[in-house]
Amino acid sequence: MLYILLGQDDFSRGELVNQIKQGIGDPTTLEANTTILEGQQITPEGLRAVCGTVPFLSEKRLVIAKGLLTRFEPRVKPSRLEKTATASRQNEVKLLADYINHIPSTTLLVLIDDKAGNNNPLFKELAPIAEVKSFSLLRGAKLDHWTEERVLKEGGTISPRAVKLLGRVVGSNLWIMYHEINKLILFASGQLIEEEDVRKLVSYAQQDSVFAMIDAIIGFKPGIAERILQRLLERGAAPGYLLAMLARQIRLMVRIKELKQQRKSEKEIQHRLGITHEFAFRKALEQAGRYPLRRIKEIYPKLLEADLSIKTGRYSSELALNILVAELCQRHH
């Protein structure tokens, strides 16, 4: 039996792998009958040796290969060396496909890849004989539905507004979402999870408020900025954390402006900045595009000054933060 599991949603993908494992038989012999291979190193001979091994005290054995299809994904601009290796790659594809077509009935082979296009030669050979499952990242209504269903599955209940907020601040990473849901269920103690619970407990919700405070500061809106700051402090956000978040966001906005001027793509900008969370990257991108570089840069020295005031004991951290926000919101003519 051959499975091909594609997509970046590794949480849902992992759940299916666990279901496959449960169907193999005795869990006490599962480890002895499971082999995980890295696709970049697999040879046809090596795959044959692993898949041909007789199961130990079980009817089935499981072989998981990660990244094998990705290895044969065509490049947009192949290098000269890759062009000369085309014949060798074609032969390797044929050998792998021929063997996988005839793997023993005692072996379950699972190929796991982020993607495989229709022009991938190995995928084209194997798709007709495989059970192909796609696990795209969930967004919008699909993510909301998954969140609500997961809360119910874990024994909790959640309001629609709380579901929406969770989706906005956590995003499509279902591993993070799963852990945040379990924290919220524990915190709610059998009560309905409300929007306010998410704001109190989920760290990304604090980030969301920090982004809103930055918008107010850069837009010269002292009333809004000070209200958001007080709300964050009342909910237990540490002043040092908020100052660090402000500094980080301003620094990211400056870097995005510079990389945009160098005509870098959004994907490359995200990679260079090392921002893995899609919500945080989109927010930084949006803010960087909305405000002039001059206004962003004039904030940064004030952040350093506030940090120094706290470290030297001139002001308490909370007072320094309040003074900072008030100063940053003043227009200088």
C-alpha positions as CSV (number, residue, x, y, z in Angstrom):
1,M,0.0,0.0,0.0
2,L,1.3,3.4,-1.0
3,Y,0.2,6.8,0.6
4,I,1.3,10.2,-0.7
5,L,0.7,13.0,1.8
6,L,1.3,16.5,0.5
7,G,1.0,20.0,2.0
8,Q,2.3,22.2,4.7
9,D,-0.3,21.4,7.4
10,D,2.0,18.9,9.2
11,F,-0.4,18.7,12.2
12,S,-3.3,17.1,10.2
13,R,-0.8,15.2,8.2
14,G,0.7,13.8,11.4
15,E,-2.8,12.8,12.6
16,L,-3.3,10.7,9.5
17,V,0.1,9.0,10.0
18,N,-0.9,8.1,13.5
19,Q,-4.1,6.6,12.2
20,I,-2.1,4.5,9.7
21,K,0.2,3.4,12.6
22,Q,-2.8,2.3,14.7
23,G,-4.0,0.1,11.8
24,I,-0.8,-1.8,11.6
25,G,-1.4,-4.0,14.6
26,D,0.2,-4.6,18.0
27,P,1.5,-1.2,19.3
28,T,4.3,-2.9,21.3
29,T,6.0,-4.0,18.0
30,L,5.3,-0.7,16.1
31,E,8.7,0.8,16.8
32,A,10.5,-2.3,15.6
33,N,8.4,-2.3,12.4
34,T,8.7,1.5,11.5
35,T,11.5,3.0,9.5
36,I,11.9,6.7,8.6
37,L,14.0,7.7,5.6
38,E,15.3,11.0,4.4
39,G,14.3,11.4,0.8
40,Q,17.4,13.2,-0.3
41,Q,19.5,10.2,0.6
42,I,17.3,7.3,-0.6
43,T,18.6,5.1,-3.4
44,P,16.5,2.5,-5.2
45,E,18.7,-0.3,-3.7
46,G,18.3,1.2,-0.2
47,L,14.5,1.5,-0.5
48,R,14.3,-2.1,-1.8
49,A,16.3,-3.4,1.2
50,V,14.1,-1.5,3.8
51,C,10.7,-2.3,2.2
52,G,11.6,-5.9,1.6
53,T,12.4,-6.6,5.3
54,V,10.0,-9.0,6.8
55,P,7.8,-7.5,9.6
56,F,8.8,-8.5,13.2
57,L,6.0,-10.3,15.0
58,S,3.5,-8.3,13.0
59,E,1.6,-8.6,9.7
60,K,2.8,-5.2,8.5
61,R,5.7,-2.8,8.6
62,L,5.7,0.9,8.0
63,V,8.2,2.9,5.9
64,I,8.0,6.7,5.9
65,A,10.0,8.6,3.3
66,K,10.2,12.4,3.8
67,G,11.1,14.7,0.9
68,L,11.6,12.0,-1.8
69,L,9.2,13.6,-4.3
70,T,10.6,17.1,-3.6
71,R,14.0,15.8,-4.7
72,F,12.7,15.3,-8.2
73,E,10.7,18.6,-8.4
74,P,11.8,20.4,-11.6
75,R,13.7,23.6,-11.1
76,V,12.6,26.8,-12.9
77,K,16.2,27.5,-14.0
78,P,18.2,24.3,-13.7
79,S,22.0,24.6,-13.3
80,R,24.4,23.4,-15.9
81,L,25.3,20.5,-13.7
82,E,21.7,19.5,-13.2
83,K,21.1,19.5,-17.0
84,T,24.0,17.1,-17.5
85,A,22.5,14.8,-14.8
86,T,19.1,14.6,-16.5
87,A,19.6,11.1,-17.9
88,S,20.8,9.8,-14.6
89,R,17.8,11.3,-12.8
90,Q,15.4,9.8,-15.3
91,N,16.9,6.4,-14.7
92,E,16.7,6.9,-11.0
93,V,13.0,7.8,-11.2
94,K,12.3,4.7,-13.4
95,L,14.0,2.4,-10.9
96,L,12.2,3.9,-7.9
97,A,8.8,3.8,-9.6
98,D,9.3,0.3,-10.8
99,Y,10.2,-1.0,-7.4
100,I,7.5,1.0,-5.5
101,N,4.9,-0.5,-8.0
102,H,5.9,-3.9,-6.7
103,I,6.6,-3.4,-2.9
104,P,5.6,-6.4,-0.8
105,S,2.0,-6.5,0.5
106,T,3.5,-6.6,4.0
107,T,4.9,-3.0,3.7
108,L,3.0,0.3,4.0
109,L,5.0,3.0,2.3
110,V,4.2,6.7,3.1
111,L,5.7,9.5,1.1
112,I,5.6,12.9,2.9
113,D,6.3,16.1,1.0
114,D,5.3,19.8,1.2
115,K,4.4,19.8,-2.4
116,A,4.7,17.8,-5.7
117,G,3.6,19.4,-9.0
118,N,2.0,17.6,-11.9
119,N,5.2,17.9,-13.8
120,N,7.2,16.0,-11.1
121,P,8.3,12.8,-12.9
122,L,8.2,10.5,-9.8
123,F,4.8,11.9,-8.7
124,K,3.4,11.3,-12.2
125,E,4.5,7.7,-12.0
126,L,3.2,7.0,-8.5
127,A,0.0,9.0,-8.2
128,P,-2.2,6.5,-10.1
129,I,-1.3,3.7,-7.7
130,A,-1.3,5.7,-4.5
131,E,-3.8,7.1,-2.1
132,V,-3.0,10.8,-2.4
133,K,-4.0,13.2,0.4
134,S,-3.5,17.0,0.4
135,F,-3.0,19.0,3.6
136,S,-3.1,22.7,2.6
137,L,-2.8,25.3,5.3
138,L,-6.2,26.2,6.6
139,R,-7.4,29.8,6.4
140,G,-10.6,31.9,6.9
141,A,-13.8,29.9,7.4
142,K,-12.0,26.5,7.1
143,L,-9.6,27.5,9.9
144,D,-12.6,28.7,12.0
145,H,-14.5,25.5,11.5
146,W,-11.4,23.4,12.4
147,T,-10.9,25.5,15.6
148,E,-14.5,25.1,16.7
149,E,-14.4,21.3,16.0
150,R,-11.1,20.9,17.9
151,V,-12.4,22.8,20.9
152,L,-15.5,20.5,21.0
153,K,-13.3,17.4,20.5
154,E,-11.1,18.4,23.5
155,G,-14.2,18.9,25.7
156,G,-14.7,22.6,25.6
157,T,-17.0,25.2,24.0
158,I,-16.1,28.5,22.4
159,S,-17.9,31.6,21.2
160,P,-17.8,32.6,17.5
161,R,-16.0,35.9,18.4
162,A,-13.3,34.0,20.3
163,V,-12.9,31.6,17.3
164,K,-12.4,34.6,15.0
165,L,-9.8,36.2,17.3
166,L,-7.9,32.9,17.7
167,G,-7.8,32.6,13.9
168,R,-6.5,36.1,13.5
169,V,-3.8,36.1,16.1
170,V,-2.6,32.4,15.9
171,G,-3.0,31.8,12.1
172,S,-2.6,28.5,10.3
173,N,-0.1,26.8,12.4
174,L,-2.3,24.0,13.9
175,W,0.3,22.8,16.4
176,I,0.3,26.3,18.0
177,M,-3.5,26.4,17.7
178,Y,-3.9,23.0,19.4
179,H,-1.8,24.0,22.4
180,E,-3.5,27.4,22.8
181,I,-6.9,25.6,22.6
182,N,-5.9,23.2,25.4
183,K,-4.7,26.2,27.6
184,L,-8.0,28.0,27.0
185,I,-10.1,24.9,27.9
186,L,-8.1,24.4,31.1
187,F,-8.5,28.1,32.0
188,A,-12.2,28.2,31.2
189,S,-12.9,25.3,33.6
190,G,-16.0,24.1,31.8
191,Q,-17.3,27.6,30.9
192,L,-17.7,29.0,27.4
193,I,-14.4,30.4,26.1
194,E,-14.9,34.1,25.3
195,E,-13.0,36.7,23.3
196,E,-11.6,38.2,26.6
197,D,-10.2,34.8,27.6
198,V,-8.2,34.7,24.3
199,R,-6.9,38.2,24.9
200,K,-5.8,37.3,28.5
201,L,-4.2,34.0,27.7
202,V,-2.9,33.8,24.1
203,S,0.4,35.5,23.7
204,Y,-0.3,36.3,20.1
205,A,-3.3,38.4,21.2
206,Q,-0.9,40.6,23.1
207,Q,1.1,41.0,19.9
208,D,-2.1,42.0,18.1
209,S,-2.6,44.8,20.6
210,V,1.0,45.9,20.3
211,F,0.6,46.2,16.6
212,A,-2.5,48.4,17.2
213,M,-0.6,50.5,19.7
214,I,2.2,51.0,17.1
215,D,-0.4,52.1,14.5
216,A,-1.7,54.7,17.0
217,I,1.8,55.9,17.9
218,I,3.0,56.4,14.3
219,G,-0.4,57.9,13.4
220,F,-0.1,60.5,16.2
221,K,-3.1,59.2,18.1
222,P,-2.2,59.6,21.8
223,G,-5.6,58.7,23.3
224,I,-5.8,55.4,21.5
225,A,-2.2,54.5,22.1
226,E,-2.4,55.2,25.9
227,R,-5.7,53.3,26.2
228,I,-4.2,50.2,24.5
229,L,-1.1,50.5,26.7
230,Q,-3.2,50.6,29.9
231,R,-5.2,47.6,28.8
232,L,-2.1,45.6,28.1
233,L,-0.6,46.5,31.5
234,E,-3.9,45.7,33.3
235,R,-3.9,42.2,31.7
236,G,-0.5,41.5,33.1
237,A,1.8,42.3,30.1
238,A,5.3,43.1,31.4
239,P,6.5,46.6,30.6
240,G,9.9,45.2,29.5
241,Y,8.2,42.8,27.1
242,L,6.1,45.6,25.6
243,L,9.1,47.8,25.1
244,A,11.0,44.9,23.5
245,M,8.0,44.2,21.2
246,L,7.8,47.9,20.2
247,A,11.5,48.0,19.4
248,R,11.4,44.8,17.5
249,Q,8.5,45.9,15.4
250,I,10.0,49.2,14.5
251,R,13.3,47.5,13.6
252,L,11.4,45.0,11.3
253,M,9.6,47.9,9.6
254,V,12.9,49.7,8.8
255,R,14.4,46.4,7.5
256,I,11.3,45.8,5.3
257,K,11.5,49.3,3.9
258,E,15.2,48.8,3.0
259,L,14.6,45.3,1.4
260,K,11.6,46.7,-0.6
261,Q,13.9,49.4,-2.0
262,Q,16.3,46.6,-3.1
263,R,13.3,45.0,-4.9
264,K,13.3,41.8,-2.8
265,S,10.2,39.6,-3.1
266,E,7.9,39.1,-0.1
267,K,9.1,35.5,0.3
268,E,12.7,36.6,0.4
269,I,12.0,39.4,2.9
270,Q,10.2,36.9,5.2
271,H,13.1,34.5,5.0
272,R,15.7,37.2,5.7
273,L,13.8,38.5,8.7
274,G,13.3,35.0,10.0
275,I,9.6,35.6,10.7
276,T,7.9,32.2,10.6
277,H,4.4,33.3,11.8
278,E,2.4,34.5,8.8
279,F,0.2,36.9,10.9
280,A,3.2,38.7,12.3
281,F,4.9,39.0,8.9
282,R,1.7,40.3,7.2
283,K,1.2,42.9,10.0
284,A,4.8,44.1,9.7
285,L,4.6,44.3,5.9
286,E,1.3,46.2,6.1
287,Q,2.7,48.7,8.7
288,A,5.9,49.2,6.8
289,G,4.0,50.1,3.7
290,R,1.7,52.5,5.4
291,Y,4.2,54.9,7.0
292,P,7.2,56.9,5.7
293,L,10.7,55.7,6.6
294,R,11.5,59.1,8.2
295,R,8.6,58.7,10.7
296,I,9.6,55.1,11.6
297,K,13.2,56.0,12.1
298,E,12.5,59.0,14.4
299,I,10.8,56.6,16.9
300,Y,13.8,54.2,17.3
301,P,16.1,56.5,19.4
302,K,13.3,57.2,21.8
303,L,12.9,53.5,22.4
304,L,16.6,53.2,23.3
305,E,16.3,56.2,25.6
306,A,13.4,54.7,27.4
307,D,15.3,51.4,27.8
308,L,18.3,53.2,29.2
309,S,16.0,55.2,31.7
310,I,14.7,51.9,33.0
311,K,18.1,50.2,33.3
312,T,19.7,53.2,35.1
313,G,16.8,53.4,37.5
314,R,15.8,56.9,36.4
315,Y,12.2,55.8,36.0
316,S,10.2,52.6,36.8
317,S,9.5,50.5,33.7
318,E,5.8,51.3,33.7
319,L,6.4,55.1,34.1
320,A,9.1,55.1,31.4
321,L,6.7,53.3,29.0
322,N,3.9,55.8,29.6
323,I,6.3,58.7,29.1
324,L,7.6,57.1,25.9
325,V,4.1,56.6,24.4
326,A,3.1,60.2,25.2
327,E,6.3,61.6,23.7
328,L,6.1,59.5,20.5
329,C,2.5,60.7,19.9
330,Q,3.5,64.4,19.9
331,R,3.9,66.2,16.6
332,H,7.0,68.2,16.2
333,H,6.7,71.2,13.9
